[in-house]
């Protein structure tokens, strides 16, 4: 999703409505949690085949960068 797409989706909601972050609890009952958003920031990610999704690029050595390019994204957490 691009920033302009997020803005487009949010524009029809009441401006005073709270926004939260949905994520799994990873428990037996498959509970879905709703947490406060504590930050919105720019960061660098790379695709990790092991996780089959993007991970923070911080901490990976430069040799891995060639096969899995990094990209700047907006993180909400």
Phi, psi and omega in degrees: 000139178266159180305315181296329177290321177296315178300317179299318180291328183277341189296337181273353179273156176299133182298339180267001180287140177288147175245132179231168181252124180269134178203155182284149176276345183061035178256178182301324185273000181058042179298140174255123181266155174233114184245155175297147173276122183261339181202154171226116186212161175270139179206172181253132178235164173217155179280132178247115181300323180303316181269345184057039175194176180284147176228161175299133184287340180306132176096354177267144181282164187294332180298328181285340184297326183296320182276333180232090184299148179270156175213151178275134181221166171264124179255135176245123182208000000 
